[in-house]
Amino acid sequence: GEPVFPKMEDGQEVALGDAVHAYLTALPSLDGLGPDAHRGVVARCLQGFGVEPLLTADQLVAMGERLEAWVRAKYPGAHWHTEVPVTAPRAAGGQWNGSVDLFLRLPDGKVVVVDHKCGPIRRDRLAAKAASYAGQLAAYREALTAQGLTVAATWIHFPLAAGMVGGDAA
């Protein structure tokens, strides 16, 4: 069903997002390790950002499992890279500088960009919220293309709502 979030102050919402983001970023380094390793990292993320009252360890583990299952199903054989710095000259002048949350390199050499947006949001608002990030995704696409990469798809991942919005390049 629809996720239910406790009432949060602005600072708590940011901290919750940071905790979720930290765990999702750690996933590739936990590959092949058992549930205890995952739970240990989850506990450190929740405690470190002081958000244990807002999210259970099981909920955060499930977010990671959903992301991993989605990648396996949609992009089999993809190689995960997290927090990948991206810099390139802008077509309009100036410079793009950013960091891709999850950068998937596909077996055919193309790449997929996944950006985590970790705020609490209802499922019926996902498409509108994702649209507000179109410029950011376009910037990643332009910067990566300038580096000679072929961007197969860009996605916005909403882990708290269990949603993915985006898709393959036109």
KOLSE-257468 format. One record per residue: residue number from 1; x, y, z of N, C-alpha, C, O in turn. Coordinates in nm, 3 decimals, padded with zeros to 5 digits. Layout:
<rs>
R   num       nc1       nc2       nc3      cac1      cac2      cac3       cc1       cc2       cc3       oc1       oc2       oc3
R   NUM         X         Y         Z         X         Y         Z         X         Y         Z         X         Y         Z
...
</rs>
This chain:
<rs>
R   num       nc1       nc2       nc3      cac1      cac2      cac3       cc1       cc2       cc3       oc1       oc2       oc3
R     1    00.081   -00.120    00.000    00.000    00.000    00.000    00.085    00.126    00.000    00.208    00.122   -00.009
R     2    00.015    00.235    00.010    00.079    00.368    00.011    00.163    00.382    00.137    00.117    00.349    00.246
R     3    00.288    00.431    00.124    00.369    00.447    00.245    00.311    00.555    00.336    00.252    00.653    00.289
R     4    00.327    00.536    00.465    00.279    00.634    00.563    00.401    00.692    00.632    00.487    00.618    00.681
R     5    00.410    00.825    00.636    00.525    00.891    00.696    00.480    00.966    00.820    00.372    01.025    00.822
R     6    00.563    00.965    00.925    00.531    01.045    01.042    00.544    01.194    01.008    00.610    01.231    00.911
R     7    00.480    01.278    01.088    00.498    01.423    01.073    00.645    01.455    01.099    00.703    01.406    01.195
R     8    00.703    01.538    01.012    00.845    01.569    01.026    00.868    01.718    01.017    00.799    01.789    00.944
R     9    00.966    01.763    01.092    01.018    01.898    01.074    01.106    01.897    00.949    01.147    01.791    00.903
R    10    01.134    02.017    00.893    01.217    02.024    00.773    01.352    01.956    00.793    01.397    01.880    00.706
R    11    01.416    01.982    00.904    01.548    01.924    00.930    01.543    01.772    00.934    01.636    01.705    00.888
R    12    01.434    01.718    00.990    01.421    01.572    00.997    01.404    01.513    00.857    01.457    01.406    00.828
R    13    01.331    01.583    00.771    01.309    01.534    00.636    01.443    01.526    00.562    01.470    01.428    00.491
R    14    01.527    01.628    00.579    01.660    01.628    00.516    01.743    01.513    00.573    01.808    01.441    00.497
R    15    01.741    01.496    00.705    01.821    01.390    00.769    01.774    01.252    00.723    01.855    01.163    00.698
R    16    01.642    01.234    00.712    01.588    01.106    00.664    01.638    01.079    00.522    01.682    00.968    00.492
R    17    01.630    01.180    00.436    01.678    01.164    00.300    01.826    01.129    00.296    01.868    01.046    00.216
R    18    01.904    01.194    00.382    02.048    01.168    00.387    02.077    01.023    00.431    02.167    00.959    00.377
R    19    01.999    00.973    00.528    02.019    00.836    00.577    01.986    00.735    00.467    02.061    00.639    00.447
R    20    01.876    00.756    00.397    01.836    00.665    00.289    01.941    00.669    00.178    01.982    00.565    00.127
R    21    01.983    00.788    00.144    02.083    00.808    00.038    02.214    00.738    00.075    02.276    00.673   -00.010
R    22    02.255    00.751    00.200    02.381    00.690    00.245    02.375    00.537    00.229    02.472    00.475    00.185
R    23    02.262    00.478    00.266    02.249    00.332    00.254    02.249    00.289    00.108    02.317    00.194    00.071
R    24    02.171    00.359    00.023    02.164    00.320   -00.118    02.302    00.333   -00.185    02.337    00.254   -00.272
R    25    02.379    00.433   -00.141    02.514    00.452   -00.195    02.606    00.337   -00.154    02.699    00.302   -00.227
R    26    02.581    00.279   -00.037    02.666    00.170    00.014    02.634    00.035   -00.050    02.714   -00.058   -00.039
R    27    02.521    00.022   -00.117    02.478   -00.109   -00.166    02.583   -00.184   -00.248    02.605   -00.303   -00.222
R    28    02.650   -00.121   -00.345    02.748   -00.200   -00.423    02.859   -00.259   -00.336    02.908   -00.368   -00.365
R    29    02.898   -00.189   -00.232    03.007   -00.240   -00.147    02.958   -00.354   -00.058    03.039   -00.424    00.002
R    30    02.826   -00.373   -00.048    02.770   -00.481    00.033    02.736   -00.603   -00.051    02.687   -00.703    00.002
R    31    02.761   -00.595   -00.182    02.725   -00.703   -00.272    02.788   -00.833   -00.226    02.908   -00.839   -00.201
R    32    02.707   -00.938   -00.216    02.758   -01.069   -00.177    02.764   -01.089   -00.027    02.790   -01.200    00.019
R    33    02.740   -00.983    00.051    02.739   -00.998    00.197    02.597   -01.029    00.243    02.500   -00.995    00.175
R    34    02.587   -01.093    00.355    02.456   -01.138    00.403    02.374   -01.028    00.467    02.415   -00.913    00.476
R    35    02.253   -01.069    00.511    02.159   -00.973    00.571    02.217   -00.901    00.692    02.184   -00.785    00.716
R    36    02.302   -00.968    00.770    02.357   -00.904    00.889    02.443   -00.783    00.853    02.439   -00.681    00.921
R    37    02.521   -00.795    00.745    02.605   -00.683    00.701    02.516   -00.566    00.659    02.544   -00.451    00.693
R    38    02.411   -00.597    00.585    02.319   -00.491    00.542    02.255   -00.423    00.663    02.247   -00.301    00.670
R    39    02.209   -00.506    00.758    02.140   -00.450    00.876    02.236   -00.363    00.958    02.195   -00.262    01.016
R    40    02.363   -00.402    00.962    02.461   -00.322    01.037    02.480   -00.185    00.974    02.486   -00.084    01.045
R    41    02.489   -00.181    00.842    02.505   -00.053    00.773    02.378    00.030    00.788    02.385    00.151    00.810
R    42    02.262   -00.034    00.775    02.134    00.036    00.793    02.127    00.099    00.931    02.088    00.215    00.945
R    43    02.165    00.024    01.033    02.160    00.077    01.170    02.250    00.199    01.183    02.213    00.298    01.246
R    44    02.370    00.192    01.124    02.461    00.307    01.133    02.405    00.427    01.058    02.419    00.541    01.104
R    45    02.341    00.404    00.944    02.282    00.516    00.869    02.169    00.581    00.950    02.163    00.704    00.961
R    46    02.081    00.500    01.007    01.968    00.555    01.082    02.015    00.627    01.208    01.966    00.735    01.240
R    47    02.111    00.566    01.279    02.163    00.629    01.401    02.244    00.753    01.370    02.230    00.856    01.435
R    48    02.329    00.742    01.269    02.419    00.853    01.234    02.344    00.980    01.198    02.390    01.090    01.227
R    49    02.228    00.964    01.135    02.149    01.082    01.098    02.035    01.108    01.196    01.956    01.201    01.178
R    50    02.028    01.024    01.302    01.929    01.047    01.408    01.785    01.030    01.362    01.697    01.104    01.406
R    51    01.762    00.934    01.274    01.626    00.919    01.220    01.561    00.785    01.255    01.465    00.744    01.189
R    52    01.613    00.715    01.357    01.552    00.586    01.394    01.401    00.597    01.419    01.329    00.503    01.386
R    53    01.351    00.708    01.478    01.206    00.711    01.501    01.124    00.722    01.372    01.004    00.695    01.372
R    54    01.188    00.761    01.262    01.115    00.791    01.139    01.108    00.673    01.043    01.020    00.669    00.956
R    55    01.200    00.578    01.056    01.212    00.471    00.958    01.268    00.350    01.029    01.361    00.362    01.108
R    56    01.213    00.232    01.001    01.269    00.111    01.062    01.381    00.056    00.975    01.389    00.084    00.855
R    57    01.466   -00.022    01.037    01.574   -00.087    00.963    01.516   -00.173    00.851    01.568   -00.175    00.740
R    58    01.407   -00.246    00.881    01.345   -00.332    00.780    01.297   -00.251    00.660    01.310   -00.295    00.546
R    59    01.242   -00.133    00.685    01.195   -00.050    00.574    01.311   -00.008    00.484    01.299   -00.009    00.362
R    60    01.422    00.030    00.546    01.536    00.077    00.468    01.601   -00.040    00.392    01.639   -00.025    00.276
R    61    01.613   -00.155    00.456    01.665   -00.273    00.387    01.577   -00.305    00.266    01.627   -00.336    00.158
R    62    01.445   -00.296    00.284    01.351   -00.326    00.175    01.368   -00.229    00.058    01.355   -00.268   -00.057
R    63    01.399   -00.102    00.087    01.422   -00.004   -00.020    01.541   -00.045   -00.105    01.537   -00.037   -00.228
R    64    01.647   -00.090   -00.039    01.764   -00.136   -00.112    01.735   -00.261   -00.194    01.779   -00.273   -00.308
R    65    01.659   -00.353   -00.135    01.626   -00.477   -00.206    01.540   -00.446   -00.329    01.559   -00.507   -00.434
R    66    01.446   -00.351   -00.315    01.362   -00.315   -00.430    01.447   -00.255   -00.542    01.427   -00.287   -00.659
R    67    01.542   -00.169   -00.505    01.628   -00.107   -00.606    01.712   -00.214   -00.676    01.721   -00.215   -00.799
R    68    01.772   -00.303   -00.598    01.855   -00.409   -00.658    01.772   -00.498   -00.751    01.817   -00.533   -00.860
R    69    01.651   -00.534   -00.708    01.564   -00.620   -00.790    01.525   -00.548   -00.919    01.522   -00.609   -01.026
R    70    01.496   -00.417   -00.908    01.459   -00.339   -01.026    01.575   -00.334   -01.126    01.554   -00.354   -01.246
R    71    01.696   -00.309   -01.078    01.812   -00.302   -01.167    01.835   -00.439   -01.232    01.858   -00.446   -01.353
R    72    01.828   -00.546   -01.153    01.850   -00.681   -01.209    01.748   -00.711   -01.319    01.783   -00.768   -01.423
R    73    01.622   -00.673   -01.297    01.515   -00.703   -01.393    01.525   -00.615   -01.518    01.508   -00.663   -01.630
R    74    01.554   -00.487   -01.498    01.550   -00.390   -01.608    01.682   -00.388   -01.685    01.683   -00.374   -01.808
R    75    01.794   -00.401   -01.613    01.927   -00.390   -01.674    02.016   -00.505   -01.629    02.113   -00.484   -01.557
R    76    01.983   -00.628   -01.673    02.064   -00.743   -01.629    02.211   -00.725   -01.668    02.243   -00.680   -01.779
R    77    02.298   -00.760   -01.577    02.441   -00.752   -01.604    02.501   -00.613   -01.588    02.619   -00.592   -01.615
R    78    02.419   -00.516   -01.543    02.470   -00.379   -01.525    02.573   -00.377   -01.413    02.560   -00.447   -01.312
R    79    02.676   -00.295   -01.432    02.780   -00.275   -01.330    02.748   -00.144   -01.258    02.735   -00.039   -01.321
R    80    02.737   -00.151   -01.126    02.697   -00.035   -01.043    02.816    00.052   -01.008    02.923    00.003   -00.972
R    81    02.797    00.184   -01.020    02.891    00.282   -00.965    02.806    00.385   -00.891    02.700    00.425   -00.941
R    82    02.850    00.427   -00.773    02.771    00.526   -00.699    02.851    00.653   -00.678    02.974    00.653   -00.673
R    83    02.777    00.764   -00.666    02.838    00.895   -00.640    02.947    00.925   -00.742    03.060    00.959   -00.705
R    84    02.914    00.913   -00.869    03.011    00.934   -00.977    03.018    01.083   -01.012    02.918    01.141   -01.054
R    85    03.135    01.146   -00.994    03.147    01.289   -01.028    03.135    01.306   -01.180    03.193    01.230   -01.258
R    86    03.061    01.408   -01.219    03.042    01.437   -01.361    03.075    01.584   -01.384    03.020    01.672   -01.320
R    87    03.166    01.607   -01.477    03.200    01.744   -01.513    03.222    01.749   -01.663    03.285    01.661   -01.721
R    88    03.171    01.854   -01.724    03.188    01.870   -01.870    03.151    02.013   -01.906    03.076    02.078   -01.833
R    89    03.203    02.061   -02.018    03.163    02.195   -02.064    03.014    02.195   -02.101    02.964    02.098   -02.158
R    90    02.946    02.303   -02.068    02.805    02.318   -02.106    02.797    02.370   -02.249    02.876    02.455   -02.289
R    91    02.702    02.318   -02.324    02.679    02.366   -02.461    02.649    02.516   -02.459    02.688    02.588   -02.550
R    92    02.581    02.560   -02.355    02.541    02.702   -02.344    02.650    02.788   -02.281    02.627    02.906   -02.254
R    93    02.768    02.730   -02.258    02.875    02.804   -02.192    02.883    02.766   -02.046    02.783    02.728   -01.985
R    94    03.000    02.778   -01.989    03.018    02.739   -01.850    03.049    02.590   -01.837    03.096    02.527   -01.931
R    95    03.023    02.535   -01.720    03.065    02.399   -01.688    02.956    02.327   -01.610    02.895    02.385   -01.521
R    96    02.932    02.200   -01.643    02.848    02.114   -01.560    02.936    02.052   -01.452    03.044    02.000   -01.482
R    97    02.892    02.057   -01.330    02.958    01.986   -01.221    02.851    01.921   -01.137    02.762    01.988   -01.085
R    98    02.858    01.792   -01.124    02.757    01.723   -01.045    02.807    01.586   -01.004    02.923    01.550   -01.027
R    99    02.717    01.512   -00.943    02.751    01.377   -00.898    02.629    01.290   -00.924    02.519    01.319   -00.878
R   100    02.650    01.181   -00.998    02.542    01.089   -01.029    02.528    00.990   -00.914    02.625    00.922   -00.878
R   101    02.408    00.981   -00.857    02.386    00.891   -00.742    02.416    00.746   -00.778    02.494    00.678   -00.710
R   102    02.354    00.699   -00.886    02.376    00.562   -00.930    02.396    00.564   -01.082    02.310    00.606   -01.158
R   103    02.512    00.516   -01.122    02.555    00.516   -01.261    02.570    00.368   -01.297    02.655    00.298   -01.243
R   104    02.487    00.323   -01.390    02.491    00.182   -01.431    02.559    00.173   -01.566    02.518    00.239   -01.662
R   105    02.663    00.091   -01.574    02.726    00.067   -01.704    02.671   -00.067   -01.754    02.686   -00.170   -01.689
R   106    02.609   -00.062   -01.871    02.544   -00.180   -01.926    02.645   -00.266   -02.003    02.750   -00.217   -02.045
R   107    02.611   -00.394   -02.021    02.704   -00.482   -02.094    02.739   -00.430   -02.234    02.847   -00.460   -02.285
R   108    02.649   -00.354   -02.298    02.678   -00.300   -02.432    02.757   -00.170   -02.428    02.784   -00.111   -02.533
R   109    02.796   -00.125   -02.307    02.877   -00.005   -02.294    02.798    00.123   -02.272    02.854    00.225   -02.234
R   110    02.666    00.118   -02.295    02.583    00.235   -02.268    02.571    00.252   -02.116    02.605    00.163   -02.039
R   111    02.521    00.369   -02.076    02.508    00.396   -01.933    02.365    00.440   -01.900    02.292    00.490   -01.986
R   112    02.327    00.419   -01.775    02.198    00.460   -01.722    02.225    00.543   -01.598    02.307    00.507   -01.513
R   113    02.154    00.656   -01.588    02.165    00.745   -01.473    02.042    00.726   -01.385    01.929    00.734   -01.432
R   114    02.065    00.702   -01.255    01.955    00.694   -01.158    01.984    00.796   -01.049    02.089    00.792   -00.985
R   115    01.890    00.887   -01.028    01.906    00.989   -00.925    01.806    00.960   -00.813    01.686    00.952   -00.838
R   116    01.855    00.945   -00.690    01.768    00.918   -00.576    01.712    01.049   -00.521    01.787    01.143   -00.495
R   117    01.581    01.054   -00.505    01.516    01.167   -00.438    01.445    01.108   -00.316    01.343    01.040   -00.328
R   118    01.502    01.136   -00.200    01.468    01.059   -00.081    01.369    01.127    00.012    01.357    01.087    00.128
R   119    01.296    01.228   -00.035    01.194    01.289    00.049    01.068    01.206    00.050    01.044    01.127   -00.041
R   120    00.985    01.225    00.154    00.857    01.154    00.158    00.762    01.216    00.056    00.741    01.337    00.055
R   121    00.706    01.134   -00.029    00.616    01.183   -00.133    00.513    01.075   -00.164    00.544    00.956   -00.163
R   122    00.392    01.118   -00.190    00.285    01.023   -00.223    00.301    00.977   -00.367    00.350    01.050   -00.452
R   123    00.258    00.853   -00.393    00.274    00.796   -00.527    00.204    00.878   -00.634    00.253    00.887   -00.747
R   124    00.090    00.938   -00.601    00.017    01.013   -00.705    00.086    01.144   -00.742    00.044    01.212   -00.835
R   125    00.193    01.179   -00.670    00.268    01.302   -00.699    00.402    01.274   -00.768    00.475    01.367   -00.801
R   126    00.434    01.148   -00.790    00.568    01.113   -00.839    00.598    01.172   -00.976    00.705    01.229   -00.996
R   127    00.505    01.160   -01.070    00.533    01.207   -01.206    00.558    01.358   -01.207    00.651    01.406   -01.271
R   128    00.474    01.433   -01.134    00.491    01.579   -01.129    00.622    01.616   -01.062    00.693    01.705   -01.108
R   129    00.655    01.546   -00.954    00.780    01.574   -00.883    00.900    01.540   -00.971    00.997    01.616   -00.977
R   130    00.893    01.427   -01.040    01.003    01.388   -01.127    01.023    01.490   -01.238    01.137    01.519   -01.276
R   131    00.915    01.544   -01.289    00.924    01.643   -01.397    01.005    01.765   -01.352    01.071    01.830   -01.434
R   132    00.999    01.796   -01.223    01.073    01.912   -01.172    01.224    01.889   -01.175    01.301    01.984   -01.162
R   133    01.266    01.765   -01.194    01.410    01.733   -01.201    01.457    01.710   -01.344    01.570    01.666   -01.365
R   134    01.372    01.738   -01.443    01.408    01.711   -01.583    01.535    01.786   -01.623    01.618    01.731   -01.695
R   135    01.551    01.908   -01.576    01.670    01.986   -01.609    01.797    01.922   -01.557    01.900    01.921   -01.626
R   136    01.791    01.869   -01.436    01.907    01.802   -01.377    01.944    01.678   -01.459    02.062    01.655   -01.488
R   137    01.845    01.599   -01.496    01.873    01.480   -01.576    01.927    01.517   -01.713    02.017    01.450   -01.765
R   138    01.873    01.623   -01.773    01.922    01.668   -01.904    02.068    01.713   -01.892    02.147    01.689   -01.983
R   139    02.102    01.777   -01.781    02.241    01.819   -01.759    02.334    01.698   -01.750    02.441    01.697   -01.811
R   140    02.293    01.596   -01.675    02.374    01.474   -01.667    02.391    01.413   -01.806    02.501    01.374   -01.844
R   141    02.279    01.407   -01.881    02.284    01.347   -02.014    02.382    01.424   -02.104    02.463    01.365   -02.175
R   142    02.372    01.558   -02.100    02.460    01.640   -02.184    02.607    01.620   -02.144    02.694    01.604   -02.230
R   143    02.632    01.622   -02.013    02.771    01.608   -01.965    02.829    01.472   -02.002    02.944    01.463   -02.046
R   144    02.751    01.367   -01.983    02.802    01.232   -02.012    02.820    01.210   -02.162    02.915    01.146   -02.205
R   145    02.727    01.265   -02.241    02.738    01.254   -02.386    02.863    01.327   -02.434    02.931    01.281   -02.526
R   146    02.893    01.442   -02.372    03.014    01.518   -02.408    03.141    01.438   -02.378    03.245    01.462   -02.439
R   147    03.131    01.344   -02.286    03.246    01.259   -02.253    03.250    01.134   -02.340    03.332    01.044   -02.318
R   148    03.162    01.128   -02.440    03.165    01.016   -02.533    03.083    00.896   -02.491    03.093    00.790   -02.552
R   149    03.001    00.912   -02.387    02.916    00.801   -02.342    02.780    00.809   -02.409    02.733    00.917   -02.446
R   150    02.716    00.694   -02.423    02.578    00.690   -02.473    02.488    00.663   -02.355    02.496    00.558   -02.291
R   151    02.400    00.759   -02.325    02.309    00.746   -02.212    02.183    00.674   -02.261    02.106    00.729   -02.339
R   152    02.163    00.551   -02.214    02.050    00.470   -02.257    01.920    00.516   -02.190    01.813    00.507   -02.250
R   153    01.931    00.565   -02.066    01.810    00.603   -01.993    01.849    00.688   -01.872    01.961    00.681   -01.823
R   154    01.753    00.768   -01.827    01.768    00.843   -01.702    01.643    00.818   -01.619    01.531    00.813   -01.671
R   155    01.663    00.802   -01.490    01.553    00.770   -01.398    01.564    00.854   -01.272    01.673    00.888   -01.226
R   156    01.448    00.887   -01.217    01.440    00.940   -01.082    01.384    00.828   -00.995    01.278    00.772   -01.024
R   157    01.456    00.796   -00.889    01.416    00.690   -00.795    01.365    00.755   -00.668    01.434    00.834   -00.605
R   158    01.242    00.720   -00.631    01.181    00.769   -00.507    01.172    00.650   -00.411    01.069    00.583   -00.407
R   159    01.278    00.623   -00.333    01.279    00.503   -00.251    01.169    00.498   -00.147    01.116    00.391   -00.119
R   160    01.133    00.612   -00.089    01.031    00.610    00.017    00.893    00.578   -00.039    00.808    00.526    00.033
R   161    00.870    00.607   -00.166    00.741    00.577   -00.229    00.749    00.453   -00.317    00.651    00.416   -00.381
R   162    00.866    00.390   -00.321    00.885    00.271   -00.405    00.852    00.301   -00.551    00.784    00.223   -00.618
R   163    00.900    00.416   -00.598    00.868    00.457   -00.735    00.990    00.486   -00.819    01.091    00.536   -00.769
R   164    00.980    00.456   -00.948    01.082    00.491   -01.048    01.011    00.567   -01.158    00.910    00.521   -01.210
R   165    01.064    00.683   -01.193    01.004    00.762   -01.300    01.114    00.797   -01.399    01.221    00.843   -01.360
R   166    01.088    00.776   -01.526    01.187    00.809   -01.627    01.177    00.712   -01.740    01.068    00.664   -01.775
R   167    01.290    00.682   -01.798    01.287    00.582   -01.903    01.397    00.599   -02.004    01.492    00.675   -01.987
R   168    01.379    00.523   -02.111    01.481    00.512   -02.212    01.490    00.641   -02.293    01.395    00.719   -02.302
R   169    01.606    00.660   -02.351    01.630    00.780   -02.432    01.537    00.778   -02.553    01.505    00.672   -02.607
R   170    01.494    00.895   -02.591    01.404    00.904   -02.707    01.483    00.874   -02.834    01.427    00.876   -02.943
</rs>
